[in-house]
């Protein structure tokens, strides 16, 4: 094994390469109980076997011929002579030894049993440093001999394994199961640098950090190791650095410096990096991030990192932000862009590893893929909204902006941010982010914000069921018109941004600033103004209660506070939001304005008039987008 390297191994590879482990004396005793052992066995069974019927017996259980690898987790080691001291992962290693004993005791004579004998190696495979009694106990258990020394956890675990085998398998099926585990059960091994051997305090601190972190290995971490497994060591270091910097979605790649004009400086750096990529100089950009990553990771051991006391009573999330999609989702998008197969971006992130395995990237293209990760991450950061978290709520921010402070440019920026925010809450990210990244990469120069906005509007408009407004009967509660309610809120907001006087003649005492400050948020559901339970309200027909005019997108918590209260009480609660400039739904606000302009307040007639007004606003917005589409077609020569 090379120092400071990560790779994966199976029991078969451990035997073939005669890899030997040692559990240092400072490691805790084996602590797995029946629950943990049974969970592992059940996971292995589900991974490697098909059960023909629910609760299948040994007779109708069969081992899969095409079973995928089962990833058991990570083992961290440091080389000590001919053995590898296990710094983290000794519980998994010990249970593998007990699993081997179980196979040795139950399998009939043959190759399968011999494989596990070679793995167990008379208890020599894993050496318990300073615990000769544990070593002797494992040998006694494998030979079914009595022992004066007892280790309740080990003996309980082995008994659980034997009972599981007896219950689930006959001899033939157990052989297939044993072979599958021998060849396909996989652990990832990370070998620490040599200086950890020379500095015991570093080892101890590393061990403590690993045991207190409680972090399990995620699929993208496993994938990082697998993708670079066959690359030469010099390139692997740089590509690993690229992966590491790209994978942190909690901060932009280009961070805000603590200087005057920090935002403008951040934008210029993004523009420079993206421009370099567009002109074929992506390797220069990569080098900038190699240096950045290297300078951020110059600590040689965990012992050198100063301990800082954290006051958990102080909540400070003012500066926290995040991308609107996860790193695994981003990986699937880049794989889709790399292979030209857009469908890959729609796969659930839980299938990340399988998707990459079924769509392999050749080793000679691995560098290109990692450079694409960097390019698309730069485009994602700069041109796509991010989530900014405050003390009590979140909002969308958009880094890209023009230095021209004219009203027209600032309106374009606001419209682009708001339209992307609307898409974020109403449409799955791969549906609009993937084509946007593809479009941005195809450009030879930086687009204007109106260019991007028109592209997104046209793309959204051309989607099935988005180019034509449904009949009002198909916008009722049973039709779940979530998208159109979100799209209407954008149209209401946009109309005011484009024309400050837009609503003043129709709606008295309208609070334009409350509309301008409206934020799209995900925790919204379709709710009724006139409630479904009408105990405290005048009775409406079922059709009226569930019709488009009576619906709005608000949070469930706000709705539960109002429950079946009379409408005028709901409006009183809404007035608090108006005063705080924290509206949850612009449509709901316009329902309020309509009711306040009506002597009888919220009636079925007022509801119908409101519905007609909202449909008109939506239609006007769609007509604008249709104009963009016609203009684009003419420019393209269609």
C-alpha positions as CSV (number, residue, x, y, z in Angstrom):
1,X,0.0,0.0,0.0
2,X,1.2,3.5,-0.8
3,X,1.2,6.1,2.0
4,X,-1.8,8.5,2.2
5,X,-3.8,6.4,-0.3
6,X,-7.4,5.3,-0.4
7,X,-8.6,2.2,-2.2
8,X,-11.1,-0.6,-1.9
9,X,-10.5,-4.3,-1.0
10,X,-12.6,-7.4,-0.7
11,X,-11.9,-10.5,1.5
12,X,-10.6,-12.2,-1.7
13,X,-8.1,-9.4,-2.3
14,X,-7.1,-9.5,1.4
15,X,-6.2,-13.2,1.0
16,X,-4.5,-12.8,-2.4
17,X,-2.3,-10.0,-1.2
18,X,-1.9,-11.4,2.3
19,X,-2.9,-8.1,3.9
20,X,-2.5,-8.3,7.7
21,X,-4.1,-6.1,10.3
22,X,-3.5,-5.3,13.9
23,X,-5.9,-3.8,16.5
24,X,-3.9,-1.5,18.8
25,X,-4.3,-1.9,22.6
26,X,-5.9,1.6,22.9
27,X,-8.8,0.5,20.7
28,X,-12.0,-0.3,22.6
29,X,-13.3,-3.9,22.9
30,X,-15.7,-5.4,20.3
31,X,-19.0,-3.8,21.1
32,X,-21.5,-4.9,18.4
33,X,-24.7,-6.5,19.9
34,X,-27.3,-8.8,18.2
35,X,-29.1,-5.8,16.6
36,X,-26.0,-4.6,14.7
37,X,-25.0,-8.1,13.7
38,X,-28.5,-9.0,12.4
39,X,-28.7,-5.7,10.5
40,X,-25.4,-6.4,8.7
41,X,-26.5,-10.0,7.9
42,X,-29.9,-8.8,6.6
43,X,-28.2,-6.1,4.4
44,X,-25.9,-8.7,3.0
45,X,-28.8,-11.1,2.3
46,X,-30.8,-8.4,0.6
47,X,-27.8,-7.4,-1.5
48,X,-26.7,-10.8,-2.6
49,X,-29.9,-12.9,-2.6
50,X,-33.3,-12.9,-4.2
51,X,-36.2,-14.1,-2.1
52,X,-38.9,-15.5,-4.3
53,X,-41.6,-14.9,-1.7
54,X,-41.9,-12.8,1.4
55,X,-40.3,-14.6,4.3
56,X,-38.7,-17.1,1.9
57,X,-37.2,-20.3,3.2
58,X,-33.9,-21.8,2.3
59,X,-35.6,-23.8,-0.5
60,X,-36.8,-20.7,-2.4
61,X,-33.8,-18.4,-1.7
62,X,-31.3,-17.9,-4.5
63,X,-28.0,-16.0,-4.8
64,X,-28.0,-13.3,-7.5
65,X,-25.7,-14.0,-10.4
66,X,-25.3,-10.2,-11.0
67,X,-25.2,-9.0,-7.4
68,X,-23.5,-5.7,-7.0
69,X,-20.7,-5.0,-4.5
70,X,-21.8,-4.3,-0.9
71,X,-19.9,-1.4,0.6
72,X,-19.3,-2.0,4.3
73,X,-17.6,1.3,5.1
74,X,-14.2,2.8,5.7
75,X,-11.2,1.4,7.5
76,X,-8.4,3.9,8.4
77,X,-5.0,2.3,8.9
78,X,-1.3,3.3,9.5
79,X,1.5,1.0,8.3
80,X,3.6,-0.6,11.0
81,X,6.0,-3.2,9.6
82,X,4.2,-6.0,7.9
83,X,0.9,-5.1,9.4
84,X,-1.6,-2.2,9.2
85,X,-2.7,-0.8,12.5
86,X,-6.5,-0.1,12.5
87,X,-7.1,3.4,13.6
88,X,-10.8,3.4,12.8
89,X,-13.0,0.5,11.7
90,X,-12.0,-2.3,14.1
91,X,-15.6,-3.2,14.9
92,X,-16.2,-4.0,11.2
93,X,-12.9,-5.9,10.9
94,X,-13.7,-8.0,14.0
95,X,-17.2,-8.9,12.7
96,X,-15.6,-10.0,9.4
97,X,-13.4,-12.4,11.4
98,X,-16.5,-13.7,13.2
99,X,-18.4,-14.0,9.9
100,X,-15.4,-16.1,8.6
101,X,-15.7,-18.4,11.7
102,X,-19.4,-18.8,11.0
103,X,-18.7,-19.9,7.4
104,X,-15.9,-22.3,8.5
105,X,-18.2,-24.0,11.0
106,X,-21.3,-24.4,8.8
107,X,-20.0,-24.8,5.2
108,X,-19.3,-28.3,3.9
109,X,-15.7,-29.2,2.9
110,X,-14.8,-27.5,-0.4
111,X,-13.4,-24.3,-2.0
112,X,-15.8,-21.9,-0.3
113,X,-14.9,-23.2,3.2
114,X,-11.2,-23.1,2.3
115,X,-11.5,-19.5,1.1
116,X,-12.7,-18.4,4.5
117,X,-10.1,-20.6,6.3
118,X,-7.4,-18.7,4.4
119,X,-9.1,-15.4,5.3
120,X,-9.2,-16.3,9.0
121,X,-5.7,-17.7,8.9
122,X,-5.9,-19.3,12.3
123,X,-6.8,-15.9,13.8
124,X,-3.6,-14.4,12.3
125,X,-5.4,-12.1,9.9
126,X,-6.3,-9.7,12.6
127,X,-3.8,-9.5,15.5
128,X,-5.2,-8.2,18.8
129,X,-2.2,-6.4,20.2
130,X,-1.9,-7.0,23.9
131,X,-5.0,-9.2,24.0
132,X,-3.8,-12.7,23.7
133,X,-7.0,-14.0,25.4
134,X,-9.1,-12.6,22.6
135,X,-6.8,-14.1,20.0
136,X,-7.0,-17.5,21.7
137,X,-10.8,-17.2,22.0
138,X,-11.2,-16.7,18.3
139,X,-9.2,-19.8,17.6
140,X,-11.2,-21.8,20.1
141,X,-14.5,-20.6,18.5
142,X,-13.3,-21.6,15.0
143,X,-12.3,-25.1,16.3
144,X,-15.4,-25.4,18.5
145,X,-13.2,-25.9,21.6
146,X,-14.1,-24.7,25.0
147,X,-12.2,-21.8,26.5
148,X,-11.8,-20.6,30.0
149,X,-11.8,-17.0,28.8
150,X,-15.1,-15.5,27.7
151,X,-15.9,-12.5,25.6
152,X,-19.7,-12.1,25.7
153,X,-20.0,-9.8,22.7
154,X,-17.9,-11.9,20.4
155,X,-19.6,-15.2,21.4
156,X,-23.1,-13.6,21.1
157,X,-22.2,-12.2,17.7
158,X,-21.0,-15.6,16.5
159,X,-24.1,-17.3,17.8
160,X,-26.3,-14.7,16.0
161,X,-24.4,-15.5,12.7
162,X,-24.8,-19.2,13.1
163,X,-28.6,-19.0,13.8
164,X,-29.1,-16.6,10.8
165,X,-27.3,-19.1,8.5
166,X,-29.3,-22.0,9.8
167,X,-32.6,-20.2,9.4
168,X,-32.0,-18.6,6.0
169,X,-29.9,-21.1,4.0
170,X,-29.4,-24.7,2.9
171,X,-25.9,-25.9,2.2
172,X,-26.0,-25.1,-1.5
173,X,-27.3,-21.6,-1.1
174,X,-25.0,-20.8,1.8
175,X,-22.0,-21.7,-0.4
176,X,-23.2,-19.2,-3.1
177,X,-23.8,-16.6,-0.4
178,X,-20.3,-17.2,1.1
179,X,-18.7,-16.8,-2.3
180,X,-20.5,-13.6,-3.0
181,X,-19.4,-12.0,0.2
182,X,-15.8,-13.3,-0.3
183,X,-15.6,-11.7,-3.7
184,X,-17.9,-8.7,-3.5
185,X,-18.1,-7.4,0.1
186,X,-16.0,-4.3,-0.1
187,X,-14.3,-2.0,2.5
188,X,-12.5,1.2,1.7
189,X,-9.0,1.5,3.2
190,X,-7.4,4.8,3.9
191,X,-3.7,4.7,4.8
192,X,-2.5,7.7,6.8
193,X,0.9,9.3,6.1
194,X,4.1,7.9,7.9
195,X,4.4,10.9,10.3
196,X,1.4,9.5,12.2
197,X,3.6,6.6,13.2
198,X,6.3,8.9,14.4
199,X,3.9,11.1,16.3
200,X,1.6,9.0,18.7
201,X,-0.2,12.1,19.9
202,X,-1.4,12.7,16.3
203,X,-2.7,9.2,16.1
204,X,-4.6,9.6,19.3
205,X,-6.1,12.9,18.2
206,X,-7.1,11.4,14.9
207,X,-8.7,8.5,16.6
208,X,-10.7,10.7,18.9
209,X,-11.9,12.9,16.1
210,X,-13.0,9.9,14.0
211,X,-14.9,8.4,16.9
212,X,-16.6,11.7,17.9
213,X,-17.6,12.8,14.4
214,X,-20.3,10.1,13.9
215,X,-20.0,10.7,10.1
216,X,-20.7,7.8,7.8
217,X,-19.2,7.4,4.4
218,X,-21.4,8.9,1.7
219,X,-21.8,7.5,-1.9
220,X,-20.0,10.5,-3.4
221,X,-17.0,9.9,-1.1
222,X,-16.8,6.3,-2.3
223,X,-17.2,7.4,-5.9
224,X,-14.3,9.8,-5.6
225,X,-12.0,6.9,-4.7
226,X,-13.4,4.6,-7.4
227,X,-13.1,7.1,-10.2
228,X,-9.4,7.9,-9.6
229,X,-8.4,4.3,-8.8
230,X,-6.6,3.7,-12.1
231,X,-5.1,7.2,-12.6
232,X,-1.4,7.8,-12.1
233,X,-0.4,9.3,-8.7
234,X,0.7,12.7,-10.0
235,X,-2.6,13.4,-11.8
236,X,-4.6,11.8,-9.0
237,X,-3.4,14.4,-6.5
238,X,-4.6,17.3,-8.6
239,X,-7.9,15.7,-9.6
240,X,-8.6,14.9,-6.0
241,X,-7.9,18.5,-5.1
242,X,-10.4,19.6,-7.8
243,X,-13.0,17.2,-6.5
244,X,-12.6,18.4,-2.9
245,X,-13.0,22.1,-3.7
246,X,-15.9,21.5,-6.0
247,X,-17.8,19.2,-3.6
248,X,-18.3,21.9,-0.9
249,X,-21.7,23.3,-1.7
250,X,-22.0,25.3,1.5
251,X,-19.9,28.2,0.1
252,X,-19.3,29.6,-3.4
253,X,-16.0,28.5,-5.1
254,X,-14.9,32.1,-5.2
255,X,-15.3,33.4,-1.6
256,X,-16.2,36.9,-0.5
257,X,-13.0,38.6,0.8
258,X,-13.1,40.8,3.8
259,X,-12.3,43.9,1.7
260,X,-14.1,47.0,0.4
261,X,-16.1,46.2,-2.8
262,X,-15.9,42.5,-1.9
263,X,-19.0,41.6,-4.0
264,X,-17.7,43.4,-7.1
265,X,-14.3,41.6,-6.7
266,X,-16.0,38.3,-6.4
267,X,-18.0,38.9,-9.6
268,X,-14.9,39.9,-11.5
269,X,-13.0,36.8,-10.4
270,X,-16.0,34.6,-11.5
271,X,-16.1,36.4,-14.8
272,X,-12.3,36.0,-15.3
273,X,-12.4,32.2,-14.5
274,X,-15.4,31.6,-16.7
275,X,-13.9,33.6,-19.6
276,X,-10.7,31.7,-19.4
277,X,-12.7,28.4,-19.6
278,X,-14.6,29.7,-22.6
279,X,-11.4,30.5,-24.4
280,X,-9.9,27.0,-23.8
281,X,-7.7,27.9,-20.9
282,X,-9.4,25.7,-18.3
283,X,-6.1,24.2,-17.1
284,X,-5.0,27.7,-16.0
285,X,-8.2,27.9,-13.9
286,X,-7.6,24.5,-12.5
287,X,-4.1,25.5,-11.4
288,X,-5.6,28.4,-9.5
289,X,-7.8,26.1,-7.5
290,X,-4.9,23.5,-7.1
291,X,-3.0,26.3,-5.4
292,X,-6.0,27.4,-3.3
293,X,-6.7,23.9,-2.1
294,X,-3.1,23.2,-1.4
295,X,-2.7,26.4,0.7
296,X,-5.9,25.6,2.6
297,X,-4.6,22.1,3.4
298,X,-1.0,22.6,4.5
299,X,-1.5,21.2,8.0
300,X,0.5,18.0,8.3
301,X,-1.6,16.5,11.1
302,X,-4.7,16.9,13.1
303,X,-2.5,17.7,16.1
304,X,-1.4,20.9,14.5
305,X,-5.0,22.3,14.2
306,X,-5.8,24.6,17.1
307,X,-8.7,23.6,19.3
308,X,-11.4,26.3,19.3
309,X,-14.2,26.4,21.9
310,X,-17.6,26.7,20.4
311,X,-20.5,28.3,22.3
312,X,-23.5,26.2,21.2
313,X,-25.9,28.7,23.0
314,X,-25.1,31.3,20.4
315,X,-26.8,30.7,17.1
316,X,-25.1,32.5,14.2
317,X,-26.3,31.5,10.8
318,X,-26.4,34.9,9.2
319,X,-23.6,34.0,6.8
320,X,-24.7,30.5,6.0
321,X,-25.7,29.7,2.4
322,X,-26.1,26.7,0.2
323,X,-26.6,25.7,-3.4
324,X,-30.2,24.8,-4.4
325,X,-29.1,21.3,-5.3
326,X,-26.9,18.7,-3.6
327,X,-23.4,17.7,-4.7
328,X,-24.7,14.2,-5.7
329,X,-27.4,15.8,-7.9
330,X,-24.7,18.0,-9.4
331,X,-22.5,14.9,-10.1
332,X,-25.4,13.3,-12.0
333,X,-26.0,16.5,-14.0
334,X,-22.3,16.7,-15.0
335,X,-22.4,13.0,-15.9
336,X,-25.4,13.7,-18.1
337,X,-23.6,16.6,-19.8
338,X,-20.4,14.6,-20.2
339,X,-22.2,11.6,-21.8
340,X,-24.9,13.5,-23.6
341,X,-27.6,11.5,-21.9
342,X,-29.9,14.0,-20.2
343,X,-31.9,11.3,-18.6
344,X,-29.1,10.5,-16.1
345,X,-29.7,13.9,-14.4
346,X,-33.2,12.8,-13.4
347,X,-32.0,9.7,-11.5
348,X,-32.4,9.9,-7.7
349,X,-29.1,10.7,-5.9
350,X,-29.5,7.4,-3.9
351,X,-28.6,5.7,-7.1
352,X,-25.5,7.8,-7.7
353,X,-23.0,4.9,-7.4
354,X,-25.0,2.5,-9.6
355,X,-25.5,5.3,-12.2
356,X,-21.7,5.9,-12.5
357,X,-21.0,2.2,-12.6
358,X,-23.5,1.7,-15.4
359,X,-22.2,4.7,-17.3
360,X,-18.5,4.4,-16.8
361,X,-16.0,7.1,-17.6
362,X,-12.9,5.8,-19.3
363,X,-9.6,6.5,-17.4
364,X,-8.3,8.6,-20.3
365,X,-11.4,10.9,-20.0
366,X,-11.3,11.2,-16.2
367,X,-9.2,14.4,-16.3
368,X,-11.8,15.9,-18.7
369,X,-14.6,14.9,-16.4
370,X,-13.0,16.5,-13.4
371,X,-12.3,19.7,-15.3
372,X,-15.9,19.8,-16.4
373,X,-16.9,19.5,-12.7
374,X,-15.0,22.7,-12.1
375,X,-16.4,24.6,-15.1
376,X,-20.0,23.6,-14.4
377,X,-19.6,24.5,-10.8
378,X,-18.3,28.0,-11.7
379,X,-21.3,28.4,-14.0
380,X,-23.7,27.1,-11.3
381,X,-22.3,29.4,-8.6
382,X,-22.4,32.5,-10.8
383,X,-25.5,32.2,-12.9
384,X,-27.9,30.1,-10.7
385,X,-29.5,31.3,-7.5
386,X,-28.2,30.1,-4.1
387,X,-30.0,30.0,-0.8
388,X,-29.0,32.5,1.8
389,X,-30.1,31.8,5.4
390,X,-31.0,34.4,7.9
391,X,-31.9,34.1,11.6
392,X,-35.5,33.0,10.9
393,X,-35.9,32.5,7.1
394,X,-34.1,31.9,3.9
395,X,-33.9,33.9,0.6
396,X,-32.5,33.4,-2.8
397,X,-29.4,35.3,-3.9
398,X,-27.8,35.6,-7.4
399,X,-24.1,36.5,-7.7
400,X,-24.1,37.5,-11.3
401,X,-25.0,41.1,-11.9
402,X,-23.9,44.0,-14.1
403,X,-21.8,46.9,-12.9
404,X,-24.2,49.2,-14.7
405,X,-26.6,50.5,-12.0
406,X,-29.3,51.6,-14.4
407,X,-32.9,50.8,-13.5
408,X,-33.2,48.5,-16.6
409,X,-30.2,46.4,-15.6
410,X,-31.2,46.2,-12.0
411,X,-34.8,45.2,-13.0
412,X,-33.3,42.5,-15.2
413,X,-31.2,41.2,-12.3
414,X,-34.2,41.2,-10.0
415,X,-36.4,39.4,-12.6
416,X,-33.8,36.7,-13.2
417,X,-33.3,36.1,-9.5
418,X,-37.0,35.9,-8.9
419,X,-37.8,33.7,-11.9
420,X,-35.1,31.2,-10.9
421,X,-36.5,31.3,-7.4
422,X,-39.9,30.5,-8.8
423,X,-38.4,27.5,-10.7
424,X,-36.5,26.4,-7.7
425,X,-39.7,25.9,-5.6
426,X,-42.0,24.7,-8.4
427,X,-39.8,22.5,-10.7
428,X,-37.3,19.7,-10.1
429,X,-33.8,21.2,-10.4
430,X,-32.6,18.9,-13.2
431,X,-35.5,20.1,-15.4
432,X,-34.2,23.7,-15.6
433,X,-30.6,23.8,-14.2
434,X,-29.3,21.1,-16.7
435,X,-30.4,22.9,-19.9
436,X,-29.3,26.2,-18.4
437,X,-25.7,24.8,-17.7
438,X,-25.7,23.4,-21.3
439,X,-26.7,26.8,-22.7
440,X,-24.2,28.7,-20.6
441,X,-21.3,26.4,-21.7
442,X,-22.2,26.8,-25.4
443,X,-21.8,30.6,-25.3
444,X,-18.5,32.3,-26.4
445,X,-19.0,35.4,-24.4
446,X,-20.8,36.4,-21.2
447,X,-24.6,36.7,-21.6
448,X,-26.7,39.5,-20.3
449,X,-29.1,38.8,-17.5
450,X,-32.0,39.3,-20.0
451,X,-30.4,36.7,-22.3
452,X,-30.5,34.2,-19.5
453,X,-34.0,35.2,-18.4
454,X,-35.4,34.9,-21.9
455,X,-33.7,31.5,-22.3
456,X,-35.3,30.2,-19.0
457,X,-38.7,31.6,-19.9
458,X,-38.7,30.1,-23.3
459,X,-37.4,26.7,-22.0
460,X,-40.1,26.7,-19.3
461,X,-42.8,27.8,-21.8
462,X,-42.0,25.0,-24.2
463,X,-42.5,22.4,-21.5
464,X,-45.6,20.2,-21.8
465,X,-48.6,21.9,-20.2
466,X,-46.7,25.2,-19.5
467,X,-47.3,26.9,-22.9
468,X,-51.0,27.2,-22.5
469,X,-52.9,28.2,-19.4
470,X,-55.4,25.4,-18.5
471,X,-59.1,26.0,-18.4
472,X,-60.1,27.4,-15.0
473,X,-62.0,24.2,-14.3
474,X,-58.6,22.4,-14.4
475,X,-57.1,24.8,-11.9
476,X,-59.2,23.6,-9.0
477,X,-58.0,22.0,-5.7
478,X,-58.3,18.5,-7.0
479,X,-56.1,19.3,-10.0
480,X,-53.2,20.4,-7.6
481,X,-52.2,23.5,-9.7
482,X,-49.0,24.1,-7.7
483,X,-47.0,25.3,-10.7
484,X,-49.6,27.8,-11.9
485,X,-50.1,29.2,-8.4
486,X,-46.3,29.8,-8.2
487,X,-46.2,31.1,-11.7
488,X,-49.0,33.5,-10.9
489,X,-47.1,34.9,-7.9
490,X,-44.1,35.6,-10.2
491,X,-46.4,37.3,-12.8
492,X,-48.0,39.5,-10.1
493,X,-44.5,40.5,-8.8
494,X,-43.1,41.0,-12.3
495,X,-45.9,43.3,-13.4
496,X,-45.2,45.7,-10.5
497,X,-41.4,45.6,-11.2
498,X,-42.0,46.5,-14.8
499,X,-44.7,49.2,-14.0
500,X,-44.7,50.9,-10.6
501,X,-48.2,52.2,-11.3
502,X,-49.6,48.8,-12.5
503,X,-52.1,48.1,-9.7
504,X,-52.9,51.5,-8.2
505,X,-56.0,52.1,-10.3
506,X,-57.5,48.7,-9.5
507,X,-56.5,48.1,-5.9
508,X,-56.8,50.8,-3.2
509,X,-54.1,51.2,-0.6
510,X,-51.9,48.5,-2.2
511,X,-48.5,48.0,-0.4
512,X,-46.1,47.9,-3.4
513,X,-43.1,47.4,-1.1
514,X,-44.6,44.3,0.4
515,X,-44.9,42.9,-3.1
516,X,-41.4,43.9,-4.1
517,X,-39.9,42.1,-1.1
518,X,-41.8,38.8,-1.7
519,X,-39.6,35.7,-1.5
520,X,-40.4,32.3,-3.0
521,X,-40.0,29.5,-0.4
522,X,-40.4,25.8,-0.6
523,X,-42.5,25.1,2.5
524,X,-45.8,26.1,0.9
525,X,-48.9,24.0,0.2
526,X,-52.2,24.7,-1.6
527,X,-54.7,26.0,1.0
528,X,-58.2,27.5,1.0
529,X,-59.1,31.0,2.1
530,X,-62.7,30.1,2.7
531,X,-62.1,26.9,4.7
532,X,-63.2,23.4,3.8
533,X,-64.8,23.1,7.3
534,X,-67.3,25.9,7.2
535,X,-68.5,25.8,10.8
536,X,-67.5,29.4,11.4
537,X,-68.2,30.8,7.9
538,X,-71.1,31.2,5.5
539,X,-71.6,27.9,3.6
540,X,-70.3,27.7,0.1
541,X,-70.7,24.9,-2.5
542,X,-68.0,22.3,-2.8
543,X,-67.1,23.7,-6.3
544,X,-66.7,27.2,-4.9
545,X,-64.6,26.2,-1.9
546,X,-62.2,24.2,-4.1
547,X,-62.1,26.5,-7.1
548,X,-59.0,28.4,-8.3
549,X,-60.2,31.7,-7.0
550,X,-60.3,30.4,-3.4
551,X,-56.8,28.9,-3.4
552,X,-53.3,30.2,-2.5
553,X,-49.9,28.8,-1.7
554,X,-49.1,29.3,2.0
555,X,-47.2,27.4,4.7
556,X,-48.9,24.6,6.5
557,X,-48.0,26.2,9.8
558,X,-49.7,29.5,8.9
559,X,-52.7,27.6,7.6
560,X,-52.9,25.5,10.8
561,X,-52.8,28.7,12.9
562,X,-55.9,29.9,11.0
563,X,-57.6,26.5,10.7
564,X,-61.3,27.1,10.2
565,X,-61.4,30.6,11.6
566,X,-63.7,33.2,10.0
567,X,-62.2,34.8,6.9
568,X,-62.0,38.3,8.5
569,X,-59.8,36.8,11.3
570,X,-57.5,35.2,8.7
571,X,-57.2,38.6,7.1
572,X,-56.3,40.2,10.4
573,X,-53.4,37.6,10.7
574,X,-52.4,38.4,7.1
575,X,-52.1,42.1,7.9
576,X,-49.2,41.2,10.2
577,X,-47.4,39.8,7.2
578,X,-48.2,42.9,5.2
579,X,-46.8,45.1,7.9
580,X,-43.6,43.0,8.2
581,X,-43.2,42.8,4.4
582,X,-43.2,39.0,4.7
583,X,-46.0,37.9,2.5
584,X,-46.4,34.1,2.0
585,X,-48.5,34.4,-1.2
586,X,-49.1,37.3,-3.5
587,X,-52.3,35.7,-4.7
588,X,-53.5,35.6,-1.1
589,X,-52.7,39.3,-0.7
590,X,-54.7,40.1,-3.8
591,X,-57.6,38.0,-2.4
592,X,-57.4,40.3,0.7
593,X,-57.3,43.4,-1.5
594,X,-60.4,42.2,-3.4
595,X,-62.3,41.4,-0.2
596,X,-61.4,44.8,1.3
597,X,-62.8,46.5,-1.7
598,X,-66.1,44.6,-1.4
599,X,-68.8,45.5,1.2
600,X,-69.5,41.8,1.9
601,X,-65.8,41.0,1.9
602,X,-64.9,37.5,0.7
603,X,-67.9,36.1,-1.2
604,X,-68.3,33.6,-4.0
605,X,-68.8,36.6,-6.3
606,X,-65.6,38.3,-5.1
607,X,-63.8,35.0,-5.5
608,X,-64.9,34.7,-9.1
609,X,-63.9,38.3,-10.0
610,X,-60.5,37.7,-8.3
611,X,-60.0,34.5,-10.4
612,X,-60.7,36.4,-13.6
613,X,-58.2,39.1,-12.7
614,X,-55.5,36.6,-11.8
615,X,-56.0,34.7,-15.0
616,X,-55.6,37.9,-17.0
617,X,-52.3,38.6,-15.3
618,X,-51.1,35.1,-16.0
619,X,-52.2,35.4,-19.7
620,X,-50.3,38.7,-20.1
621,X,-47.2,37.1,-18.7
622,X,-47.4,34.2,-21.0
623,X,-48.0,36.5,-24.0
624,X,-44.7,38.2,-23.1
625,X,-42.9,34.9,-23.1
626,X,-44.6,33.9,-26.4
627,X,-43.1,37.1,-27.9
628,X,-39.6,36.0,-26.7
629,X,-40.1,32.6,-28.4
630,X,-41.3,34.2,-31.7
631,X,-38.3,36.6,-31.6
632,X,-35.9,33.7,-31.0
633,X,-37.4,31.7,-33.9
634,X,-37.0,34.6,-36.3
635,X,-33.4,35.2,-35.2
636,X,-32.7,31.5,-35.7
637,X,-34.2,31.7,-39.2
638,X,-37.2,29.4,-38.6
